[in-house]
Amino acid sequence: MSTQTATKTYTLKEILEQFKGESNLILWNDEVNTFDHVIFCLIEFLEYSSPEAERIAWTVHTKGKEVVLQGSREELIPFRDKLHEQGLSVSIE
């Protein structure tokens, strides 16, 4: 009795789709925004819980930056723009 395994062939487009998806939305420390404002924005616009938002704010304060969201660049742009409108220092990498 022999067993045959089907081999799937992928197109170049399908392969590239798998690699283009992961970008990071990074929140940077600044000397302008208060902890309360940063925490409010993380809860309001990224739907973090209060303890999660507080942890992120502290990490940004002590380490200078923190990844706050991952996804495709196209998915992250509206979040970057909204946080930027609120005065936060954010970038997509």
PyMOL Python script that loads the backbone (N, CA, C, O; Angstrom):
from pymol import cmd

cmd.read_pdbstr("""\
ATOM      1  N   MET A   1       0.846  -1.171   0.000  1.00  0.00           N
ATOM      2  CA  MET A   1       0.000   0.000   0.000  1.00  0.00           C
ATOM      3  C   MET A   1       0.895   1.239   0.000  1.00  0.00           C
ATOM      4  O   MET A   1       1.743   1.385   0.881  1.00  0.00           O
ATOM      5  N   SER A   2       0.719   2.119  -0.964  1.00  0.00           N
ATOM      6  CA  SER A   2       1.545   3.324  -1.033  1.00  0.00           C
ATOM      7  C   SER A   2       0.701   4.545  -0.685  1.00  0.00           C
ATOM      8  O   SER A   2      -0.503   4.601  -0.937  1.00  0.00           O
ATOM      9  N   THR A   3       1.371   5.490  -0.111  1.00  0.00           N
ATOM     10  CA  THR A   3       0.705   6.733   0.255  1.00  0.00           C
ATOM     11  C   THR A   3       1.289   7.850  -0.581  1.00  0.00           C
ATOM     12  O   THR A   3       2.508   8.003  -0.660  1.00  0.00           O
ATOM     13  N   GLN A   4       0.434   8.620  -1.198  1.00  0.00           N
ATOM     14  CA  GLN A   4       0.900   9.752  -1.978  1.00  0.00           C
ATOM     15  C   GLN A   4       0.530  11.032  -1.246  1.00  0.00           C
ATOM     16  O   GLN A   4      -0.575  11.172  -0.723  1.00  0.00           O
ATOM     17  N   THR A   5       1.454  11.939  -1.221  1.00  0.00           N
ATOM     18  CA  THR A   5       1.216  13.231  -0.597  1.00  0.00           C
ATOM     19  C   THR A   5       1.072  14.271  -1.692  1.00  0.00           C
ATOM     20  O   THR A   5       1.925  14.384  -2.572  1.00  0.00           O
ATOM     21  N   ALA A   6       0.004  15.019  -1.634  1.00  0.00           N
ATOM     22  CA  ALA A   6      -0.213  16.076  -2.623  1.00  0.00           C
ATOM     23  C   ALA A   6       0.713  17.247  -2.309  1.00  0.00           C
ATOM     24  O   ALA A   6       0.859  17.647  -1.154  1.00  0.00           O
ATOM     25  N   THR A   7       1.319  17.776  -3.327  1.00  0.00           N
ATOM     26  CA  THR A   7       2.198  18.928  -3.176  1.00  0.00           C
ATOM     27  C   THR A   7       1.487  20.151  -3.722  1.00  0.00           C
ATOM     28  O   THR A   7       1.035  20.162  -4.866  1.00  0.00           O
ATOM     29  N   LYS A   8       1.394  21.174  -2.898  1.00  0.00           N
ATOM     30  CA  LYS A   8       0.754  22.416  -3.338  1.00  0.00           C
ATOM     31  C   LYS A   8       1.816  23.323  -3.925  1.00  0.00           C
ATOM     32  O   LYS A   8       2.905  23.466  -3.370  1.00  0.00           O
ATOM     33  N   THR A   9       1.495  23.922  -5.031  1.00  0.00           N
ATOM     34  CA  THR A   9       2.389  24.875  -5.675  1.00  0.00           C
ATOM     35  C   THR A   9       1.875  26.281  -5.383  1.00  0.00           C
ATOM     36  O   THR A   9       0.686  26.561  -5.535  1.00  0.00           O
ATOM     37  N   TYR A  10       2.778  27.157  -4.964  1.00  0.00           N
ATOM     38  CA  TYR A  10       2.420  28.528  -4.636  1.00  0.00           C
ATOM     39  C   TYR A  10       2.942  29.471  -5.708  1.00  0.00           C
ATOM     40  O   TYR A  10       4.018  29.266  -6.268  1.00  0.00           O
ATOM     41  N   THR A  11       2.176  30.487  -5.976  1.00  0.00           N
ATOM     42  CA  THR A  11       2.642  31.523  -6.898  1.00  0.00           C
ATOM     43  C   THR A  11       3.553  32.477  -6.142  1.00  0.00           C
ATOM     44  O   THR A  11       3.538  32.513  -4.912  1.00  0.00           O
ATOM     45  N   LEU A  12       4.343  33.246  -6.872  1.00  0.00           N
ATOM     46  CA  LEU A  12       5.199  34.244  -6.244  1.00  0.00           C
ATOM     47  C   LEU A  12       4.364  35.233  -5.444  1.00  0.00           C
ATOM     48  O   LEU A  12       4.764  35.632  -4.351  1.00  0.00           O
ATOM     49  N   LYS A  13       3.218  35.631  -5.966  1.00  0.00           N
ATOM     50  CA  LYS A  13       2.339  36.575  -5.272  1.00  0.00           C
ATOM     51  C   LYS A  13       1.890  36.006  -3.929  1.00  0.00           C
ATOM     52  O   LYS A  13       1.875  36.727  -2.931  1.00  0.00           O
ATOM     53  N   GLU A  14       1.527  34.735  -3.888  1.00  0.00           N
ATOM     54  CA  GLU A  14       1.093  34.113  -2.634  1.00  0.00           C
ATOM     55  C   GLU A  14       2.229  34.072  -1.613  1.00  0.00           C
ATOM     56  O   GLU A  14       2.007  34.285  -0.421  1.00  0.00           O
ATOM     57  N   ILE A  15       3.420  33.803  -2.075  1.00  0.00           N
ATOM     58  CA  ILE A  15       4.582  33.757  -1.177  1.00  0.00           C
ATOM     59  C   ILE A  15       4.877  35.141  -0.617  1.00  0.00           C
ATOM     60  O   ILE A  15       5.114  35.287   0.583  1.00  0.00           O
ATOM     61  N   LEU A  16       4.866  36.150  -1.469  1.00  0.00           N
ATOM     62  CA  LEU A  16       5.146  37.518  -1.022  1.00  0.00           C
ATOM     63  C   LEU A  16       4.075  38.026  -0.076  1.00  0.00           C
ATOM     64  O   LEU A  16       4.386  38.795   0.834  1.00  0.00           O
ATOM     65  N   GLU A  17       2.828  37.625  -0.256  1.00  0.00           N
ATOM     66  CA  GLU A  17       1.741  38.035   0.633  1.00  0.00           C
ATOM     67  C   GLU A  17       2.021  37.603   2.074  1.00  0.00           C
ATOM     68  O   GLU A  17       1.682  38.320   3.015  1.00  0.00           O
ATOM     69  N   GLN A  18       2.636  36.440   2.245  1.00  0.00           N
ATOM     70  CA  GLN A  18       2.926  35.926   3.580  1.00  0.00           C
ATOM     71  C   GLN A  18       3.961  36.772   4.308  1.00  0.00           C
ATOM     72  O   GLN A  18       3.949  36.835   5.537  1.00  0.00           O
ATOM     73  N   PHE A  19       4.856  37.422   3.572  1.00  0.00           N
ATOM     74  CA  PHE A  19       5.933  38.182   4.193  1.00  0.00           C
ATOM     75  C   PHE A  19       5.635  39.665   4.358  1.00  0.00           C
ATOM     76  O   PHE A  19       6.279  40.329   5.170  1.00  0.00           O
ATOM     77  N   LYS A  20       4.692  40.193   3.621  1.00  0.00           N
ATOM     78  CA  LYS A  20       4.464  41.636   3.671  1.00  0.00           C
ATOM     79  C   LYS A  20       3.569  42.063   4.818  1.00  0.00           C
ATOM     80  O   LYS A  20       3.446  43.259   5.083  1.00  0.00           O
ATOM     81  N   GLY A  21       2.943  41.123   5.502  1.00  0.00           N
ATOM     82  CA  GLY A  21       1.913  41.444   6.470  1.00  0.00           C
ATOM     83  C   GLY A  21       2.364  42.062   7.774  1.00  0.00           C
ATOM     84  O   GLY A  21       1.615  42.846   8.356  1.00  0.00           O
ATOM     85  N   GLU A  22       3.535  41.752   8.256  1.00  0.00           N
ATOM     86  CA  GLU A  22       3.861  42.156   9.611  1.00  0.00           C
ATOM     87  C   GLU A  22       4.693  43.432   9.688  1.00  0.00           C
ATOM     88  O   GLU A  22       5.888  43.442   9.392  1.00  0.00           O
ATOM     89  N   SER A  23       4.038  44.477  10.085  1.00  0.00           N
ATOM     90  CA  SER A  23       4.700  45.729  10.422  1.00  0.00           C
ATOM     91  C   SER A  23       4.359  46.033  11.870  1.00  0.00           C
ATOM     92  O   SER A  23       3.426  45.457  12.429  1.00  0.00           O
ATOM     93  N   ASN A  24       5.105  46.924  12.468  1.00  0.00           N
ATOM     94  CA  ASN A  24       4.884  47.294  13.868  1.00  0.00           C
ATOM     95  C   ASN A  24       4.507  48.762  13.974  1.00  0.00           C
ATOM     96  O   ASN A  24       5.122  49.618  13.338  1.00  0.00           O
ATOM     97  N   LEU A  25       3.497  49.047  14.780  1.00  0.00           N
ATOM     98  CA  LEU A  25       3.168  50.416  15.156  1.00  0.00           C
ATOM     99  C   LEU A  25       3.901  50.670  16.465  1.00  0.00           C
ATOM    100  O   LEU A  25       3.631  50.019  17.474  1.00  0.00           O
ATOM    101  N   ILE A  26       4.825  51.615  16.442  1.00  0.00           N
ATOM    102  CA  ILE A  26       5.679  51.873  17.599  1.00  0.00           C
ATOM    103  C   ILE A  26       5.299  53.206  18.231  1.00  0.00           C
ATOM    104  O   ILE A  26       5.178  54.224  17.550  1.00  0.00           O
ATOM    105  N   LEU A  27       5.116  53.176  19.543  1.00  0.00           N
ATOM    106  CA  LEU A  27       4.872  54.383  20.330  1.00  0.00           C
ATOM    107  C   LEU A  27       6.202  54.784  20.956  1.00  0.00           C
ATOM    108  O   LEU A  27       6.866  53.983  21.614  1.00  0.00           O
ATOM    109  N   TRP A  28       6.575  56.048  20.734  1.00  0.00           N
ATOM    110  CA  TRP A  28       7.858  56.577  21.200  1.00  0.00           C
ATOM    111  C   TRP A  28       7.657  57.483  22.411  1.00  0.00           C
ATOM    112  O   TRP A  28       6.631  58.150  22.541  1.00  0.00           O
ATOM    113  N   ASN A  29       8.638  57.494  23.277  1.00  0.00           N
ATOM    114  CA  ASN A  29       8.626  58.397  24.423  1.00  0.00           C
ATOM    115  C   ASN A  29       8.831  59.830  23.941  1.00  0.00           C
ATOM    116  O   ASN A  29       9.561  60.078  22.982  1.00  0.00           O
ATOM    117  N   ASP A  30       8.181  60.757  24.616  1.00  0.00           N
ATOM    118  CA  ASP A  30       8.413  62.177  24.340  1.00  0.00           C
ATOM    119  C   ASP A  30       8.304  62.947  25.651  1.00  0.00           C
ATOM    120  O   ASP A  30       7.917  62.392  26.679  1.00  0.00           O
ATOM    121  N   GLU A  31       8.638  64.183  25.604  1.00  0.00           N
ATOM    122  CA  GLU A  31       8.600  65.028  26.800  1.00  0.00           C
ATOM    123  C   GLU A  31       7.336  65.873  26.853  1.00  0.00           C
ATOM    124  O   GLU A  31       7.241  66.795  27.663  1.00  0.00           O
ATOM    125  N   VAL A  32       6.364  65.568  25.996  1.00  0.00           N
ATOM    126  CA  VAL A  32       5.176  66.406  25.864  1.00  0.00           C
ATOM    127  C   VAL A  32       3.952  65.791  26.522  1.00  0.00           C
ATOM    128  O   VAL A  32       3.249  66.462  27.278  1.00  0.00           O
ATOM    129  N   ASN A  33       3.693  64.521  26.241  1.00  0.00           N
ATOM    130  CA  ASN A  33       2.447  63.885  26.686  1.00  0.00           C
ATOM    131  C   ASN A  33       2.534  63.348  28.100  1.00  0.00           C
ATOM    132  O   ASN A  33       3.569  62.839  28.529  1.00  0.00           O
ATOM    133  N   THR A  34       1.431  63.471  28.813  1.00  0.00           N
ATOM    134  CA  THR A  34       1.351  62.942  30.174  1.00  0.00           C
ATOM    135  C   THR A  34       1.041  61.444  30.129  1.00  0.00           C
ATOM    136  O   THR A  34       0.557  60.927  29.122  1.00  0.00           O
ATOM    137  N   PHE A  35       1.328  60.763  31.230  1.00  0.00           N
ATOM    138  CA  PHE A  35       0.968  59.357  31.339  1.00  0.00           C
ATOM    139  C   PHE A  35      -0.531  59.181  31.128  1.00  0.00           C
ATOM    140  O   PHE A  35      -0.961  58.271  30.419  1.00  0.00           O
ATOM    141  N   ASP A  36      -1.315  60.043  31.737  1.00  0.00           N
ATOM    142  CA  ASP A  36      -2.774  59.933  31.624  1.00  0.00           C
ATOM    143  C   ASP A  36      -3.240  60.033  30.181  1.00  0.00           C
ATOM    144  O   ASP A  36      -4.120  59.284  29.756  1.00  0.00           O
ATOM    145  N   HIS A  37      -2.653  60.959  29.424  1.00  0.00           N
ATOM    146  CA  HIS A  37      -3.057  61.123  28.029  1.00  0.00           C
ATOM    147  C   HIS A  37      -2.679  59.892  27.201  1.00  0.00           C
ATOM    148  O   HIS A  37      -3.477  59.413  26.395  1.00  0.00           O
ATOM    149  N   VAL A  38      -1.470  59.387  27.401  1.00  0.00           N
ATOM    150  CA  VAL A  38      -1.023  58.196  26.668  1.00  0.00           C
ATOM    151  C   VAL A  38      -1.929  57.016  27.003  1.00  0.00           C
ATOM    152  O   VAL A  38      -2.378  56.301  26.108  1.00  0.00           O
ATOM    153  N   ILE A  39      -2.193  56.815  28.268  1.00  0.00           N
ATOM    154  CA  ILE A  39      -3.055  55.714  28.702  1.00  0.00           C
ATOM    155  C   ILE A  39      -4.454  55.870  28.114  1.00  0.00           C
ATOM    156  O   ILE A  39      -5.032  54.899  27.626  1.00  0.00           O
ATOM    157  N   PHE A  40      -4.998  57.073  28.156  1.00  0.00           N
ATOM    158  CA  PHE A  40      -6.317  57.325  27.565  1.00  0.00           C
ATOM    159  C   PHE A  40      -6.328  56.935  26.087  1.00  0.00           C
ATOM    160  O   PHE A  40      -7.250  56.254  25.639  1.00  0.00           O
ATOM    161  N   CYS A  41      -5.326  57.354  25.332  1.00  0.00           N
ATOM    162  CA  CYS A  41      -5.273  57.066  23.890  1.00  0.00           C
ATOM    163  C   CYS A  41      -5.164  55.573  23.619  1.00  0.00           C
ATOM    164  O   CYS A  41      -5.809  55.060  22.704  1.00  0.00           O
ATOM    165  N   LEU A  42      -4.355  54.873  24.405  1.00  0.00           N
ATOM    166  CA  LEU A  42      -4.210  53.431  24.216  1.00  0.00           C
ATOM    167  C   LEU A  42      -5.527  52.699  24.483  1.00  0.00           C
ATOM    168  O   LEU A  42      -5.857  51.733  23.795  1.00  0.00           O
ATOM    169  N   ILE A  43      -6.262  53.156  25.467  1.00  0.00           N
ATOM    170  CA  ILE A  43      -7.558  52.548  25.786  1.00  0.00           C
ATOM    171  C   ILE A  43      -8.598  52.933  24.736  1.00  0.00           C
ATOM    172  O   ILE A  43      -9.329  52.077  24.239  1.00  0.00           O
ATOM    173  N   GLU A  44      -8.662  54.194  24.407  1.00  0.00           N
ATOM    174  CA  GLU A  44      -9.692  54.725  23.513  1.00  0.00           C
ATOM    175  C   GLU A  44      -9.532  54.249  22.065  1.00  0.00           C
ATOM    176  O   GLU A  44     -10.515  53.872  21.426  1.00  0.00           O
ATOM    177  N   PHE A  45      -8.319  54.264  21.553  1.00  0.00           N
ATOM    178  CA  PHE A  45      -8.116  54.012  20.124  1.00  0.00           C
ATOM    179  C   PHE A  45      -7.569  52.623  19.799  1.00  0.00           C
ATOM    180  O   PHE A  45      -7.770  52.129  18.690  1.00  0.00           O
ATOM    181  N   LEU A  46      -6.881  51.987  20.751  1.00  0.00           N
ATOM    182  CA  LEU A  46      -6.345  50.649  20.505  1.00  0.00           C
ATOM    183  C   LEU A  46      -7.044  49.584  21.347  1.00  0.00           C
ATOM    184  O   LEU A  46      -6.731  48.398  21.242  1.00  0.00           O
ATOM    185  N   GLU A  47      -7.988  50.012  22.179  1.00  0.00           N
ATOM    186  CA  GLU A  47      -8.825  49.123  22.983  1.00  0.00           C
ATOM    187  C   GLU A  47      -8.038  48.256  23.967  1.00  0.00           C
ATOM    188  O   GLU A  47      -8.398  47.107  24.224  1.00  0.00           O
ATOM    189  N   TYR A  48      -6.965  48.820  24.511  1.00  0.00           N
ATOM    190  CA  TYR A  48      -6.242  48.138  25.575  1.00  0.00           C
ATOM    191  C   TYR A  48      -7.012  48.288  26.876  1.00  0.00           C
ATOM    192  O   TYR A  48      -7.756  49.251  27.062  1.00  0.00           O
ATOM    193  N   SER A  49      -6.830  47.335  27.769  1.00  0.00           N
ATOM    194  CA  SER A  49      -7.396  47.468  29.111  1.00  0.00           C
ATOM    195  C   SER A  49      -6.554  48.502  29.863  1.00  0.00           C
ATOM    196  O   SER A  49      -5.444  48.831  29.446  1.00  0.00           O
ATOM    197  N   SER A  50      -7.084  48.999  30.952  1.00  0.00           N
ATOM    198  CA  SER A  50      -6.364  49.988  31.739  1.00  0.00           C
ATOM    199  C   SER A  50      -5.014  49.456  32.236  1.00  0.00           C
ATOM    200  O   SER A  50      -4.010  50.156  32.108  1.00  0.00           O
ATOM    201  N   PRO A  51      -4.956  48.243  32.799  1.00  0.00           N
ATOM    202  CA  PRO A  51      -3.642  47.729  33.235  1.00  0.00           C
ATOM    203  C   PRO A  51      -2.657  47.552  32.081  1.00  0.00           C
ATOM    204  O   PRO A  51      -1.467  47.819  32.247  1.00  0.00           O
ATOM    205  N   GLU A  52      -3.131  47.108  30.914  1.00  0.00           N
ATOM    206  CA  GLU A  52      -2.245  46.953  29.756  1.00  0.00           C
ATOM    207  C   GLU A  52      -1.723  48.311  29.303  1.00  0.00           C
ATOM    208  O   GLU A  52      -0.535  48.457  29.012  1.00  0.00           O
ATOM    209  N   ALA A  53      -2.601  49.298  29.243  1.00  0.00           N
ATOM    210  CA  ALA A  53      -2.208  50.639  28.807  1.00  0.00           C
ATOM    211  C   ALA A  53      -1.198  51.245  29.773  1.00  0.00           C
ATOM    212  O   ALA A  53      -0.249  51.901  29.343  1.00  0.00           O
ATOM    213  N   GLU A  54      -1.390  51.036  31.062  1.00  0.00           N
ATOM    214  CA  GLU A  54      -0.448  51.539  32.060  1.00  0.00           C
ATOM    215  C   GLU A  54       0.918  50.872  31.901  1.00  0.00           C
ATOM    216  O   GLU A  54       1.945  51.543  31.999  1.00  0.00           O
ATOM    217  N   ARG A  55       0.943  49.567  31.657  1.00  0.00           N
ATOM    218  CA  ARG A  55       2.199  48.843  31.468  1.00  0.00           C
ATOM    219  C   ARG A  55       2.938  49.372  30.237  1.00  0.00           C
ATOM    220  O   ARG A  55       4.150  49.583  30.276  1.00  0.00           O
ATOM    221  N   ILE A  56       2.200  49.584  29.149  1.00  0.00           N
ATOM    222  CA  ILE A  56       2.808  50.096  27.916  1.00  0.00           C
ATOM    223  C   ILE A  56       3.374  51.496  28.149  1.00  0.00           C
ATOM    224  O   ILE A  56       4.497  51.790  27.739  1.00  0.00           O
ATOM    225  N   ALA A  57       2.601  52.353  28.803  1.00  0.00           N
ATOM    226  CA  ALA A  57       3.061  53.722  29.073  1.00  0.00           C
ATOM    227  C   ALA A  57       4.351  53.699  29.899  1.00  0.00           C
ATOM    228  O   ALA A  57       5.270  54.476  29.638  1.00  0.00           O
ATOM    229  N   TRP A  58       4.418  52.820  30.881  1.00  0.00           N
ATOM    230  CA  TRP A  58       5.619  52.729  31.708  1.00  0.00           C
ATOM    231  C   TRP A  58       6.804  52.221  30.884  1.00  0.00           C
ATOM    232  O   TRP A  58       7.915  52.734  31.017  1.00  0.00           O
ATOM    233  N   THR A  59       6.572  51.216  30.035  1.00  0.00           N
ATOM    234  CA  THR A  59       7.638  50.685  29.179  1.00  0.00           C
ATOM    235  C   THR A  59       8.162  51.763  28.237  1.00  0.00           C
ATOM    236  O   THR A  59       9.371  51.897  28.054  1.00  0.00           O
ATOM    237  N   VAL A  60       7.258  52.527  27.641  1.00  0.00           N
ATOM    238  CA  VAL A  60       7.667  53.617  26.746  1.00  0.00           C
ATOM    239  C   VAL A  60       8.503  54.635  27.514  1.00  0.00           C
ATOM    240  O   VAL A  60       9.513  55.125  27.009  1.00  0.00           O
ATOM    241  N   HIS A  61       8.083  54.947  28.727  1.00  0.00           N
ATOM    242  CA  HIS A  61       8.806  55.918  29.551  1.00  0.00           C
ATOM    243  C   HIS A  61      10.210  55.425  29.905  1.00  0.00           C
ATOM    244  O   HIS A  61      11.164  56.202  29.878  1.00  0.00           O
ATOM    245  N   THR A  62      10.338  54.152  30.235  1.00  0.00           N
ATOM    246  CA  THR A  62      11.624  53.639  30.703  1.00  0.00           C
ATOM    247  C   THR A  62      12.537  53.156  29.580  1.00  0.00           C
ATOM    248  O   THR A  62      13.758  53.266  29.691  1.00  0.00           O
ATOM    249  N   LYS A  63      11.968  52.622  28.501  1.00  0.00           N
ATOM    250  CA  LYS A  63      12.782  52.063  27.427  1.00  0.00           C
ATOM    251  C   LYS A  63      12.805  52.927  26.171  1.00  0.00           C
ATOM    252  O   LYS A  63      13.603  52.686  25.265  1.00  0.00           O
ATOM    253  N   GLY A  64      11.939  53.926  26.113  1.00  0.00           N
ATOM    254  CA  GLY A  64      11.955  54.840  24.983  1.00  0.00           C
ATOM    255  C   GLY A  64      10.969  54.533  23.876  1.00  0.00           C
ATOM    256  O   GLY A  64      10.622  55.411  23.086  1.00  0.00           O
ATOM    257  N   LYS A  65      10.514  53.283  23.814  1.00  0.00           N
ATOM    258  CA  LYS A  65       9.546  52.913  22.779  1.00  0.00           C
ATOM    259  C   LYS A  65       8.915  51.575  23.129  1.00  0.00           C
ATOM    260  O   LYS A  65       9.402  50.841  23.989  1.00  0.00           O
ATOM    261  N   GLU A  66       7.802  51.272  22.431  1.00  0.00           N
ATOM    262  CA  GLU A  66       7.126  49.983  22.607  1.00  0.00           C
ATOM    263  C   GLU A  66       6.259  49.724  21.385  1.00  0.00           C
ATOM    264  O   GLU A  66       5.618  50.636  20.863  1.00  0.00           O
ATOM    265  N   VAL A  67       6.243  48.484  20.936  1.00  0.00           N
ATOM    266  CA  VAL A  67       5.333  48.084  19.861  1.00  0.00           C
ATOM    267  C   VAL A  67       3.937  47.985  20.470  1.00  0.00           C
ATOM    268  O   VAL A  67       3.722  47.257  21.439  1.00  0.00           O
ATOM    269  N   VAL A  68       2.990  48.725  19.892  1.00  0.00           N
ATOM    270  CA  VAL A  68       1.638  48.731  20.437  1.00  0.00           C
ATOM    271  C   VAL A  68       0.628  48.017  19.549  1.00  0.00           C
ATOM    272  O   VAL A  68      -0.491  47.738  19.982  1.00  0.00           O
ATOM    273  N   LEU A  69       1.015  47.718  18.306  1.00  0.00           N
ATOM    274  CA  LEU A  69       0.105  47.024  17.392  1.00  0.00           C
ATOM    275  C   LEU A  69       0.919  46.436  16.250  1.00  0.00           C
ATOM    276  O   LEU A  69       1.911  47.020  15.816  1.00  0.00           O
ATOM    277  N   GLN A  70       0.494  45.279  15.770  1.00  0.00           N
ATOM    278  CA  GLN A  70       1.131  44.645  14.616  1.00  0.00           C
ATOM    279  C   GLN A  70       0.094  44.357  13.557  1.00  0.00           C
ATOM    280  O   GLN A  70      -1.068  44.097  13.867  1.00  0.00           O
ATOM    281  N   GLY A  71       0.516  44.403  12.308  1.00  0.00           N
ATOM    282  CA  GLY A  71      -0.369  44.109  11.191  1.00  0.00           C
ATOM    283  C   GLY A  71       0.266  44.590   9.912  1.00  0.00           C
ATOM    284  O   GLY A  71       1.442  44.951   9.884  1.00  0.00           O
ATOM    285  N   SER A  72      -0.514  44.592   8.858  1.00  0.00           N
ATOM    286  CA  SER A  72       0.017  45.110   7.602  1.00  0.00           C
ATOM    287  C   SER A  72       0.136  46.627   7.706  1.00  0.00           C
ATOM    288  O   SER A  72      -0.559  47.260   8.500  1.00  0.00           O
ATOM    289  N   ARG A  73       0.998  47.186   6.920  1.00  0.00           N
ATOM    290  CA  ARG A  73       1.184  48.638   6.914  1.00  0.00           C
ATOM    291  C   ARG A  73      -0.148  49.339   6.670  1.00  0.00           C
ATOM    292  O   ARG A  73      -0.468  50.329   7.328  1.00  0.00           O
ATOM    293  N   GLU A  74      -0.919  48.818   5.721  1.00  0.00           N
ATOM    294  CA  GLU A  74      -2.206  49.425   5.379  1.00  0.00           C
ATOM    295  C   GLU A  74      -3.171  49.400   6.566  1.00  0.00           C
ATOM    296  O   GLU A  74      -3.938  50.343   6.762  1.00  0.00           O
ATOM    297  N   GLU A  75      -3.136  48.330   7.355  1.00  0.00           N
ATOM    298  CA  GLU A  75      -3.995  48.233   8.543  1.00  0.00           C
ATOM    299  C   GLU A  75      -3.565  49.208   9.625  1.00  0.00           C
ATOM    300  O   GLU A  75      -4.401  49.741  10.354  1.00  0.00           O
ATOM    301  N   LEU A  76      -2.261  49.444   9.733  1.00  0.00           N
ATOM    302  CA  LEU A  76      -1.730  50.278  10.818  1.00  0.00           C
ATOM    303  C   LEU A  76      -1.832  51.771  10.556  1.00  0.00           C
ATOM    304  O   LEU A  76      -1.860  52.559  11.501  1.00  0.00           O
ATOM    305  N   ILE A  77      -1.889  52.173   9.303  1.00  0.00           N
ATOM    306  CA  ILE A  77      -1.897  53.602   8.962  1.00  0.00           C
ATOM    307  C   ILE A  77      -3.013  54.376   9.664  1.00  0.00           C
ATOM    308  O   ILE A  77      -2.733  55.440  10.216  1.00  0.00           O
ATOM    309  N   PRO A  78      -4.266  53.902   9.675  1.00  0.00           N
ATOM    310  CA  PRO A  78      -5.313  54.681  10.372  1.00  0.00           C
ATOM    311  C   PRO A  78      -5.045  54.833  11.871  1.00  0.00           C
ATOM    312  O   PRO A  78      -5.339  55.879  12.450  1.00  0.00           O
ATOM    313  N   PHE A  79      -4.488  53.793  12.500  1.00  0.00           N
ATOM    314  CA  PHE A  79      -4.167  53.879  13.930  1.00  0.00           C
ATOM    315  C   PHE A  79      -3.028  54.860  14.162  1.00  0.00           C
ATOM    316  O   PHE A  79      -3.068  55.651  15.105  1.00  0.00           O
ATOM    317  N   ARG A  80      -2.007  54.812  13.301  1.00  0.00           N
ATOM    318  CA  ARG A  80      -0.897  55.765  13.406  1.00  0.00           C
ATOM    319  C   ARG A  80      -1.411  57.193  13.276  1.00  0.00           C
ATOM    320  O   ARG A  80      -1.049  58.072  14.058  1.00  0.00           O
ATOM    321  N   ASP A  81      -2.262  57.408  12.274  1.00  0.00           N
ATOM    322  CA  ASP A  81      -2.779  58.753  12.037  1.00  0.00           C
ATOM    323  C   ASP A  81      -3.607  59.249  13.213  1.00  0.00           C
ATOM    324  O   ASP A  81      -3.494  60.411  13.603  1.00  0.00           O
ATOM    325  N   LYS A  82      -4.443  58.377  13.784  1.00  0.00           N
ATOM    326  CA  LYS A  82      -5.297  58.778  14.909  1.00  0.00           C
ATOM    327  C   LYS A  82      -4.449  59.121  16.138  1.00  0.00           C
ATOM    328  O   LYS A  82      -4.694  60.126  16.805  1.00  0.00           O
ATOM    329  N   LEU A  83      -3.461  58.289  16.430  1.00  0.00           N
ATOM    330  CA  LEU A  83      -2.600  58.569  17.586  1.00  0.00           C
ATOM    331  C   LEU A  83      -1.759  59.821  17.354  1.00  0.00           C
ATOM    332  O   LEU A  83      -1.511  60.592  18.280  1.00  0.00           O
ATOM    333  N   HIS A  84      -1.328  60.014  16.120  1.00  0.00           N
ATOM    334  CA  HIS A  84      -0.572  61.222  15.782  1.00  0.00           C
ATOM    335  C   HIS A  84      -1.447  62.467  15.959  1.00  0.00           C
ATOM    336  O   HIS A  84      -0.973  63.489  16.456  1.00  0.00           O
ATOM    337  N   GLU A  85      -2.709  62.389  15.560  1.00  0.00           N
ATOM    338  CA  GLU A  85      -3.651  63.508  15.754  1.00  0.00           C
ATOM    339  C   GLU A  85      -3.796  63.855  17.228  1.00  0.00           C
ATOM    340  O   GLU A  85      -4.063  65.006  17.575  1.00  0.00           O
ATOM    341  N   GLN A  86      -3.620  62.869  18.089  1.00  0.00           N
ATOM    342  CA  GLN A  86      -3.734  63.085  19.527  1.00  0.00           C
ATOM    343  C   GLN A  86      -2.428  63.585  20.145  1.00  0.00           C
ATOM    344  O   GLN A  86      -2.336  63.789  21.355  1.00  0.00           O
ATOM    345  N   GLY A  87      -1.413  63.780  19.285  1.00  0.00           N
ATOM    346  CA  GLY A  87      -0.146  64.331  19.751  1.00  0.00           C
ATOM    347  C   GLY A  87       0.892  63.301  20.155  1.00  0.00           C
ATOM    348  O   GLY A  87       1.958  63.667  20.653  1.00  0.00           O
ATOM    349  N   LEU A  88       0.605  62.015  19.952  1.00  0.00           N
ATOM    350  CA  LEU A  88       1.574  60.996  20.321  1.00  0.00           C
ATOM    351  C   LEU A  88       2.610  60.825  19.214  1.00  0.00           C
ATOM    352  O   LEU A  88       2.335  61.055  18.036  1.00  0.00           O
ATOM    353  N   SER A  89       3.806  60.415  19.627  1.00  0.00           N
ATOM    354  CA  SER A  89       4.886  60.142  18.677  1.00  0.00           C
ATOM    355  C   SER A  89       4.817  58.668  18.311  1.00  0.00           C
ATOM    356  O   SER A  89       5.105  57.805  19.140  1.00  0.00           O
ATOM    357  N   VAL A  90       4.437  58.375  17.067  1.00  0.00           N
ATOM    358  CA  VAL A  90       4.275  57.009  16.601  1.00  0.00           C
ATOM    359  C   VAL A  90       4.888  56.849  15.212  1.00  0.00           C
ATOM    360  O   VAL A  90       4.990  57.804  14.442  1.00  0.00           O
ATOM    361  N   SER A  91       5.291  55.621  14.918  1.00  0.00           N
ATOM    362  CA  SER A  91       5.814  55.320  13.584  1.00  0.00           C
ATOM    363  C   SER A  91       5.465  53.882  13.233  1.00  0.00           C
ATOM    364  O   SER A  91       5.142  53.071  14.102  1.00  0.00           O
ATOM    365  N   ILE A  92       5.536  53.587  11.946  1.00  0.00           N
ATOM    366  CA  ILE A  92       5.340  52.219  11.461  1.00  0.00           C
ATOM    367  C   ILE A  92       6.678  51.732  10.939  1.00  0.00           C
ATOM    368  O   ILE A  92       7.323  52.391  10.122  1.00  0.00           O
ATOM    369  N   GLU A  93       7.079  50.580  11.418  1.00  0.00           N
ATOM    370  CA  GLU A  93       8.339  49.983  10.959  1.00  0.00           C
ATOM    371  C   GLU A  93       8.112  48.526  10.624  1.00  0.00           C
ATOM    372  O   GLU A  93       9.045  47.833  10.218  1.00  0.00           O
TER     373      GLU A  93
END
""", "prot")
cmd.dss("prot")
cmd.show_as("cartoon", "prot")
cmd.util.cbc("prot")
cmd.orient("prot")
